[in-house]
Amino acid sequence: MKTQNTKNFPLALAPAALLALHLSILQPAQAASWTASGPLNAGRWFHTATLLANGKVLVTGGWNNDTHFLSSVELYDPANGTWTTNRPLNNARQFHTATFLPNGKVLVVGGLGASGALSSAELYDPATGTWTASGPLNDGRHSHTATLLADGQVLVVGGSDDTKVLSSVELYNPFNGTHTVTGPLNKPRWGHTATLLPNGQVLVVGGTGTNGILSSVELYNPASGTWITTNSLNVGRQLHTATLLPNGQVLVAGGFAGGTSLSSAELFDPATGAWTVANPMTAPRRRHTATLLPDGKLLVAGGFDNFNNPIAGVESFDPTTGTWTLLPVAMNVTRANHTATLLPGGKVLVAAGYDGAAELSSSELYDPAINPATGAWTMTGALNAARDYYETATLLPNGKVLLAGGSGTNDFIANCDLYDPESGTWTKTGALNIPRSEHTATLLPNGKVLVAGGRGATYPNELSSAELYDPESGTWTVTGSMNDARYDHSATLLPNGKVLVAGGTGIIPGGSSQRILSSAELYDPDSGTWTTTGRLDIERSMHTATLLPNGKVLVAGGYYEYGTHSSAELYDPISGTWRWTGWLASERNGHTATLLPNGKVLVAAGYDGFGTGLSGTELYDPVTESWTATGVLNTPRWNHTATLLLNGKVMIAGGDEFLGIPFSSVELYDPETETWTVTGALNIARFYHTATLLPNGQVLIAGGWDGFNVLASAELYDVGLGFNPAWQPQIASLTLMTRLGESLASLGSLNLGDCLTFSGFRFRGISEASGGNGGQDSPSDYPVTQLRSLESGQTWFLLATNWSPNSYTSAPVWGFPPGYALVTVFANGIPSTSSVVNISVPIPTVAILTGAHIQTNGAFQLAFTNSPGALFGILATTNLLLPLIDWTVLGGVTEISPGQFRFIDRQATNNAQCFYRVFSP
C-alpha cells in the first residue's frame, strides 16, 4: 500500500465550444421488549418479507382493502428504522412466495392477482433495485411454499389454482431461470408448511386438501425427485407454523382445524419419523409467526384466536424444557397475517398484517436483549501496570489489543501491554521511547500504530514527538515530529492514508506559554513527515473528530480559552480547508462521537461550560449538515467510553459527573428507535478507561480511575445473545478476488473495486429460523456479511453475488475507507468471530478521459477512469498564466461506480473560457 504526493493534471475547456482536451496524471433469561418502528408507506397483509444480503428487508405485494392486489415494494433499513418505496413488481400479487437466492437476488413466484392464480415469476436485484421477469411456472398457483434446497434450486410445492388444490411440484433453476416439473405430492394441499431438514430433505406438513384439512406428512428427496409419506400428525391442521429447532426436531404449532384455532403443538423427529405431542401454547392461534431466536428459544407472535380476532399476545417455547411462557409484554398492535424477520444481531422485525378491521402499515421490533438487559460483564486478566488518564487502546490486525502510555500512580507511563483475547491475558511489549499521556494512536494501513503528541514528564510537557509501533517486532521507532507540540488533540485516518491531527492544547514553535490550538497537520506514512494544512476556524481541545462516509472530517465541541464549544466544523481533504457546519444544541466537552451505520454521528454526554454533566445526546446528519436531539441518557456523564457494537447499537460505559465519582452503569443506544436502555453494569466503577471491540464481538474495558486508585483491572462485555457456539457461523479463511476473478490472497489486501470471498462453516444456519405460515415464511438462514472499519467505525453490509453453506463472495467493494476492517458473517442473527482484512489505499494512476460535454443548462461535465477509491479535486482558472497556487479549488469529483469518476462545473456558464486541472491530494 502506497500513497503519492499531490499531483496536478491539466485540462482546458470552453463552455461555449469544447476545445482540444488533454487529461494526464500522475445465556440469558427470556426478555420481552417491543418498540414501534417506522411505518410502511402502504398497509398490507399476505405480503412477503425477505432479509437481503445488505441487511435490509424487502417487503413485496400483498393485499390492501383500498387498492386490493398490491405491486408496491418497500425496503426497511435497520440502520435508521425507516421504510422507503422501491420499484414495484411487474405483477401485483398476494399469497406469493419470495426466496433469497445464492446469487444475491430474490425470486418472487406465483400468487393471486386480479386475473386469478399467477404463473409469472420475477427477480429482484438489490444492486440495481430493479425487477426482471424470469421463467414462469408450469402451473399458476397461490398459497404454495417455496424452499431453497442445498444445491441452490427452489422447490415450489402445491398451492391452489383458480379451480383446484394442486399436487404439482416444480423446481426453479437459478442458473437458467426455468421451472421444471418434479415428482408430485401424494396429496394435493395448500396452507401447508415446508421445512428444509439437515439431511437436505423437505418436510411438508398438513394443509388443506381436496376433501378438507390434512394430517398427512410427506418428505421430498432431492436426489430422486420423489415424495414419500411419513407418519401423520396427531392433529390435522392448516395455517400453522413449523420450525426446525437446534436439536434437529421440527416443532409444529397452532393452526386451524374443526372450525377453530389450535393451541396444540407437536414435535417431529427426522431420525425416527415419529410425532410426539408437545405442551400446548398458552393461547390458540393461526396465521401467526414463529421465530427461532439466537438463544434457541422460539418466539411466537400474533395470529387469529378462536373468534377470528387478531391478537397481540406473544409467547416463547424453550426446547430444553419443552415449556411455553406467555411473555409479559405483548406487541403494540394486534395483528395476524404479518411477517416476522430475524435481523442480524438478534432483533425481530414484525411488519404490517391485519388488525381485524383493516390492513396495517405499522411495524415493530422485538429486542431479546433488553427489559431485562441480558448483557453482562466478566473480569479478565489484569494489566501489568495500573494506568489511567488517556492511555490509548488499539485493536491490531492480529486480533490483539495494544495499550500504550497513560499515567500511573506517580508518573507518566512508557510501558505498553498486549491483550490476547484467546488467553485472556496481558503481556508486555516494547516500551514507548517517551512516556506520554493524552496522546493519540492511529492504526495505519501498513499495520503500524502511529502515536502522536501528548503530555510528557518534563516541562514543558506538551510533546511534538511521534512514534511508530510495529506489531511484527513489538518495537517502537521514532518518526517525524509534529510542527506543533500538543495534547488532547484529535487524529483521523483519511481516505488517502494520511493522518489528520487537529487542535489540542500546546505550545506553538517559538512560544513559551500554553494555549489552545487551531492548527492542523497531516502525517504521511510514506515519508514519515508532517505538513501543515488548513487551520480550524476556532481553537479547540478535547473535541471529537469523525471521518464521515463522504470523506470529510467532522470536528465537534471541545473547549477554548473562553469556555466550552457548541460549534462544529468540517475538514475537506481535497481543499485542505475547514468550514462551519451547524451548532450543537449544548456546549460539550469530554463527550464522545460515534459514527452510526446509517452515516449519522451520535454525540453523547460530556459536560457543559458550567461544569455540569450532560445526559442529552445529539445526531449530526452529513446530508443536511444539521444537528437534532435524540434519546436522553439515564445517567449524565463524561470521561466515559462509547463503542459501536456488532449489532449496530452504541454502548456507553462508566464515566463520572464532574465530581470525580465514577459510574459503573452502562447504557445502550439503539439507532432504530433512538432510545437508551440500561444494560449490565461494570464490575468496577471507572472513568478515564479504554474500550475496544474485539473480533469475538465482546468489548474489552481496561484501566482507568475508580475515584481513589489507578486501575490495573480489565473486564469483558458480552451482549448476551445466548447462542450455543456450535450454532455459530465460522470464517475459516479469507480470499481476496479481483473483479476478473484473480486471487489476491498473496497480496494480503483488498483493492477497492474488488470482491471479498471467504470460506467457512454454518453459513446456512441451523434452521430457517424466521417464518410465518406457509408462503409467508421469512427465512434468515443465509450469510449476511458486515464490513467495519477499525479506525472510522464505518459499517456496511455487503451485497452478495454467490454464497453457499461454506462460502461467500461479495459484490465489488468500493466507497469504503481504506485501512483495516473487521469482516463478520451473520446467519440467523448469530455473528461469527470476525476476521481482519486490509483495504488498501488507492494509488492514482494515469487517467483515461471517457467523456466531456456541455450540458443543456450550460454546465460542463467530464468523466474519466482511475483507481477505484482514489481522491480527486479540481483546480480552475480563467487565466492560464496564473500560478497553480492562485487557481480556485472546486469540489464535486464523484466516483459513480468503481473507478469511474465524474465532475460537473455548474458555474461554467459564468466564464467565456475556463481551464481545469485534476489533482490528487
Secondary structure in CASP SS format (residue, H / E / C, confidence):
PFRMAT SS
TARGET T0000
AUTHOR 0000-0000-0000
METHOD secondary structure of the structure
MODEL  1
M C 1.00
K C 1.00
T C 1.00
Q C 1.00
N C 1.00
T C 1.00
K E 1.00
N E 1.00
F E 1.00
P E 1.00
L E 1.00
A E 1.00
L E 1.00
A C 1.00
P C 1.00
A C 1.00
A C 1.00
L C 1.00
L C 1.00
A C 1.00
L C 1.00
H C 1.00
L C 1.00
S C 1.00
I C 1.00
L C 1.00
Q C 1.00
P C 1.00
A C 1.00
Q C 1.00
A C 1.00
A C 1.00
S C 1.00
W E 1.00
T E 1.00
A E 1.00
S E 1.00
G C 1.00
P C 1.00
L C 1.00
N C 1.00
A C 1.00
G C 1.00
R E 1.00
W E 1.00
F C 1.00
H C 1.00
T E 1.00
A E 1.00
T E 1.00
L E 1.00
L C 1.00
A C 1.00
N C 1.00
G C 1.00
K C 1.00
V E 1.00
L E 1.00
V E 1.00
T E 1.00
G C 1.00
G C 1.00
W E 1.00
N E 1.00
N C 1.00
D C 1.00
T C 1.00
H E 1.00
F E 1.00
L C 1.00
S C 1.00
S C 1.00
V E 1.00
E E 1.00
L E 1.00
Y E 1.00
D E 1.00
P C 1.00
A C 1.00
N C 1.00
G C 1.00
T E 1.00
W E 1.00
T E 1.00
T E 1.00
N E 1.00
R C 1.00
P C 1.00
L C 1.00
N C 1.00
N C 1.00
A C 1.00
R C 1.00
Q E 1.00
F C 1.00
H C 1.00
T E 1.00
A E 1.00
T E 1.00
F E 1.00
L C 1.00
P C 1.00
N C 1.00
G C 1.00
K C 1.00
V E 1.00
L E 1.00
V E 1.00
V E 1.00
G C 1.00
G C 1.00
L E 1.00
G E 1.00
A C 1.00
S C 1.00
G E 1.00
A E 1.00
L C 1.00
S C 1.00
S C 1.00
A E 1.00
E E 1.00
L E 1.00
Y E 1.00
D E 1.00
P C 1.00
A C 1.00
T C 1.00
G C 1.00
T E 1.00
W E 1.00
T E 1.00
A E 1.00
S E 1.00
G C 1.00
P C 1.00
L C 1.00
N C 1.00
D C 1.00
G C 1.00
R C 1.00
H E 1.00
S C 1.00
H C 1.00
T E 1.00
A E 1.00
T E 1.00
L E 1.00
L C 1.00
A C 1.00
D C 1.00
G C 1.00
Q C 1.00
V E 1.00
L E 1.00
V E 1.00
V E 1.00
G C 1.00
G C 1.00
S E 1.00
D C 1.00
D C 1.00
T C 1.00
K C 1.00
V E 1.00
L C 1.00
S C 1.00
S C 1.00
V E 1.00
E E 1.00
L E 1.00
Y E 1.00
N E 1.00
P C 1.00
F C 1.00
N C 1.00
G C 1.00
T E 1.00
H E 1.00
T E 1.00
V E 1.00
T E 1.00
G C 1.00
P C 1.00
L C 1.00
N C 1.00
K C 1.00
P C 1.00
R C 1.00
W E 1.00
G C 1.00
H C 1.00
T E 1.00
A E 1.00
T E 1.00
L E 1.00
L C 1.00
P C 1.00
N C 1.00
G C 1.00
Q C 1.00
V E 1.00
L E 1.00
V E 1.00
V E 1.00
G C 1.00
G C 1.00
T E 1.00
G E 1.00
T C 1.00
N C 1.00
G E 1.00
I E 1.00
L C 1.00
S C 1.00
S C 1.00
V E 1.00
E E 1.00
L E 1.00
Y E 1.00
N E 1.00
P C 1.00
A C 1.00
S C 1.00
G C 1.00
T E 1.00
W E 1.00
I E 1.00
T E 1.00
T E 1.00
N C 1.00
S C 1.00
L C 1.00
N C 1.00
V C 1.00
G C 1.00
R C 1.00
Q E 1.00
L C 1.00
H C 1.00
T E 1.00
A E 1.00
T E 1.00
L E 1.00
L C 1.00
P C 1.00
N C 1.00
G C 1.00
Q C 1.00
V E 1.00
L E 1.00
V E 1.00
A E 1.00
G C 1.00
G C 1.00
F E 1.00
A E 1.00
G C 1.00
G C 1.00
T E 1.00
S E 1.00
L C 1.00
S C 1.00
S C 1.00
A E 1.00
E E 1.00
L E 1.00
F E 1.00
D E 1.00
P C 1.00
A C 1.00
T C 1.00
G C 1.00
A E 1.00
W E 1.00
T E 1.00
V E 1.00
A E 1.00
N C 1.00
P C 1.00
M C 1.00
T C 1.00
A C 1.00
P C 1.00
R C 1.00
R E 1.00
R C 1.00
H C 1.00
T E 1.00
A E 1.00
T E 1.00
L E 1.00
L C 1.00
P C 1.00
D C 1.00
G C 1.00
K C 1.00
L E 1.00
L E 1.00
V E 1.00
A E 1.00
G C 1.00
G C 1.00
F E 1.00
D C 1.00
N C 1.00
F C 1.00
N C 1.00
N C 1.00
P E 1.00
I E 1.00
A C 1.00
G C 1.00
V E 1.00
E E 1.00
S E 1.00
F E 1.00
D E 1.00
P C 1.00
T C 1.00
T C 1.00
G C 1.00
T E 1.00
W E 1.00
T E 1.00
L E 1.00
L C 1.00
P C 1.00
V C 1.00
A C 1.00
M C 1.00
N C 1.00
V C 1.00
T C 1.00
R E 1.00
A E 1.00
N C 1.00
H C 1.00
T E 1.00
A E 1.00
T E 1.00
L E 1.00
L C 1.00
P C 1.00
G C 1.00
G C 1.00
K C 1.00
V E 1.00
L E 1.00
V E 1.00
A E 1.00
A C 1.00
G C 1.00
Y E 1.00
D C 1.00
G C 1.00
A C 1.00
A C 1.00
E E 1.00
L E 1.00
S C 1.00
S C 1.00
S E 1.00
E E 1.00
L E 1.00
Y E 1.00
D C 1.00
P C 1.00
A C 1.00
I C 1.00
N C 1.00
P C 1.00
A C 1.00
T C 1.00
G C 1.00
A E 1.00
W E 1.00
T E 1.00
M E 1.00
T E 1.00
G C 1.00
A C 1.00
L C 1.00
N C 1.00
A C 1.00
A C 1.00
R C 1.00
D E 1.00
Y C 1.00
Y C 1.00
E C 1.00
T E 1.00
A E 1.00
T E 1.00
L E 1.00
L C 1.00
P C 1.00
N C 1.00
G C 1.00
K C 1.00
V E 1.00
L E 1.00
L E 1.00
A E 1.00
G C 1.00
G C 1.00
S E 1.00
G C 1.00
T C 1.00
N C 1.00
D C 1.00
F E 1.00
I C 1.00
A C 1.00
N C 1.00
C E 1.00
D E 1.00
L E 1.00
Y E 1.00
D E 1.00
P C 1.00
E C 1.00
S C 1.00
G C 1.00
T E 1.00
W E 1.00
T E 1.00
K E 1.00
T E 1.00
G C 1.00
A C 1.00
L C 1.00
N C 1.00
I C 1.00
P C 1.00
R C 1.00
S E 1.00
E C 1.00
H C 1.00
T E 1.00
A E 1.00
T E 1.00
L E 1.00
L C 1.00
P C 1.00
N C 1.00
G C 1.00
K C 1.00
V E 1.00
L E 1.00
V E 1.00
A E 1.00
G C 1.00
G C 1.00
R E 1.00
G C 1.00
A C 1.00
T C 1.00
Y C 1.00
P C 1.00
N C 1.00
E E 1.00
L C 1.00
S C 1.00
S C 1.00
A E 1.00
E E 1.00
L E 1.00
Y E 1.00
D E 1.00
P C 1.00
E C 1.00
S C 1.00
G C 1.00
T E 1.00
W E 1.00
T E 1.00
V E 1.00
T E 1.00
G C 1.00
S C 1.00
M C 1.00
N C 1.00
D C 1.00
A E 1.00
R E 1.00
Y E 1.00
D C 1.00
H C 1.00
S E 1.00
A E 1.00
T E 1.00
L E 1.00
L C 1.00
P C 1.00
N C 1.00
G C 1.00
K C 1.00
V E 1.00
L E 1.00
V E 1.00
A E 1.00
G C 1.00
G C 1.00
T E 1.00
G E 1.00
I E 1.00
I C 1.00
P C 1.00
G C 1.00
G C 1.00
S C 1.00
S C 1.00
Q C 1.00
R E 1.00
I E 1.00
L C 1.00
S C 1.00
S C 1.00
A E 1.00
E E 1.00
L E 1.00
Y E 1.00
D E 1.00
P C 1.00
D C 1.00
S C 1.00
G C 1.00
T E 1.00
W E 1.00
T E 1.00
T E 1.00
T E 1.00
G C 1.00
R C 1.00
L C 1.00
D C 1.00
I C 1.00
E C 1.00
R C 1.00
S E 1.00
M C 1.00
H C 1.00
T E 1.00
A E 1.00
T E 1.00
L E 1.00
L C 1.00
P C 1.00
N C 1.00
G C 1.00
K C 1.00
V E 1.00
L E 1.00
V E 1.00
A E 1.00
G C 1.00
G C 1.00
Y E 1.00
Y E 1.00
E C 1.00
Y C 1.00
G E 1.00
T E 1.00
H C 1.00
S C 1.00
S E 1.00
A E 1.00
E E 1.00
L E 1.00
Y E 1.00
D E 1.00
P C 1.00
I C 1.00
S C 1.00
G C 1.00
T E 1.00
W E 1.00
R E 1.00
W E 1.00
T E 1.00
G E 1.00
W E 1.00
L C 1.00
A C 1.00
S C 1.00
E C 1.00
R C 1.00
N E 1.00
G C 1.00
H C 1.00
T E 1.00
A E 1.00
T E 1.00
L E 1.00
L C 1.00
P C 1.00
N C 1.00
G C 1.00
K C 1.00
V E 1.00
L E 1.00
V E 1.00
A E 1.00
A C 1.00
G C 1.00
Y E 1.00
D C 1.00
G C 1.00
F C 1.00
G C 1.00
T C 1.00
G E 1.00
L C 1.00
S C 1.00
G C 1.00
T E 1.00
E E 1.00
L E 1.00
Y E 1.00
D E 1.00
P C 1.00
V C 1.00
T C 1.00
E C 1.00
S E 1.00
W E 1.00
T E 1.00
A E 1.00
T E 1.00
G C 1.00
V C 1.00
L C 1.00
N C 1.00
T C 1.00
P C 1.00
R C 1.00
W E 1.00
N C 1.00
H C 1.00
T E 1.00
A E 1.00
T E 1.00
L E 1.00
L C 1.00
L C 1.00
N C 1.00
G C 1.00
K C 1.00
V E 1.00
M E 1.00
I E 1.00
A E 1.00
G C 1.00
G C 1.00
D E 1.00
E C 1.00
F C 1.00
L C 1.00
G C 1.00
I C 1.00
P E 1.00
F C 1.00
S C 1.00
S C 1.00
V E 1.00
E E 1.00
L E 1.00
Y E 1.00
D E 1.00
P C 1.00
E C 1.00
T C 1.00
E C 1.00
T E 1.00
W E 1.00
T E 1.00
V E 1.00
T E 1.00
G C 1.00
A C 1.00
L C 1.00
N C 1.00
I C 1.00
A C 1.00
R C 1.00
F E 1.00
Y C 1.00
H C 1.00
T E 1.00
A E 1.00
T E 1.00
L E 1.00
L C 1.00
P C 1.00
N C 1.00
G C 1.00
Q C 1.00
V E 1.00
L E 1.00
I E 1.00
A E 1.00
G C 1.00
G C 1.00
W E 1.00
D C 1.00
G C 1.00
F C 1.00
N C 1.00
V E 1.00
L C 1.00
A C 1.00
S C 1.00
A E 1.00
E E 1.00
L E 1.00
Y E 1.00
D E 1.00
V C 1.00
G C 1.00
L C 1.00
G C 1.00
F C 1.00
N C 1.00
P H 1.00
A H 1.00
W H 1.00
Q C 1.00
P C 1.00
Q E 1.00
I E 1.00
A E 1.00
S E 1.00
L E 1.00
T E 1.00
L E 1.00
M E 1.00
T C 1.00
R C 1.00
L C 1.00
G C 1.00
E C 1.00
S E 1.00
L C 1.00
A H 1.00
S H 1.00
L H 1.00
G C 1.00
S C 1.00
L E 1.00
N C 1.00
L C 1.00
G C 1.00
D C 1.00
C E 1.00
L E 1.00
T E 1.00
F E 1.00
S E 1.00
G E 1.00
F E 1.00
R C 1.00
F C 1.00
R C 1.00
G C 1.00
I C 1.00
S C 1.00
E C 1.00
A C 1.00
S E 1.00
G E 1.00
G C 1.00
N C 1.00
G H 1.00
G H 1.00
Q H 1.00
D C 1.00
S C 1.00
P C 1.00
S C 1.00
D C 1.00
Y C 1.00
P C 1.00
V E 1.00
T E 1.00
Q E 1.00
L E 1.00
R E 1.00
S E 1.00
L C 1.00
E C 1.00
S C 1.00
G C 1.00
Q C 1.00
T E 1.00
W E 1.00
F E 1.00
L C 1.00
L C 1.00
A E 1.00
T E 1.00
N E 1.00
W E 1.00
S E 1.00
P C 1.00
N C 1.00
S E 1.00
Y E 1.00
T E 1.00
S E 1.00
A C 1.00
P C 1.00
V C 1.00
W C 1.00
G C 1.00
F C 1.00
P C 1.00
P C 1.00
G E 1.00
Y E 1.00
A E 1.00
L E 1.00
V E 1.00
T E 1.00
V E 1.00
F E 1.00
A E 1.00
N C 1.00
G C 1.00
I E 1.00
P E 1.00
S C 1.00
T C 1.00
S C 1.00
S E 1.00
V E 1.00
V E 1.00
N E 1.00
I E 1.00
S C 1.00
V C 1.00
P C 1.00
I C 1.00
P C 1.00
T C 1.00
V C 1.00
A C 1.00
I E 1.00
L E 1.00
T E 1.00
G E 1.00
A E 1.00
H E 1.00
I E 1.00
Q C 1.00
T C 1.00
N C 1.00
G C 1.00
A C 1.00
F E 1.00
Q E 1.00
L E 1.00
A E 1.00
F E 1.00
T E 1.00
N C 1.00
S C 1.00
P C 1.00
G C 1.00
A C 1.00
L C 1.00
F C 1.00
G E 1.00
I E 1.00
L E 1.00
A E 1.00
T E 1.00
T C 1.00
N C 1.00
L C 1.00
L C 1.00
L C 1.00
P C 1.00
L H 1.00
I H 1.00
D H 1.00
W C 1.00
T E 1.00
V E 1.00
L E 1.00
G C 1.00
G C 1.00
V C 1.00
T E 1.00
E E 1.00
I E 1.00
S E 1.00
P C 1.00
G C 1.00
Q E 1.00
F E 1.00
R E 1.00
F E 1.00
I E 1.00
D E 1.00
R C 1.00
Q C 1.00
A H 1.00
T H 1.00
N H 1.00
N C 1.00
A C 1.00
Q C 1.00
C E 1.00
F E 1.00
Y E 1.00
R E 1.00
V E 1.00
F E 1.00
S E 1.00
P C 1.00
END
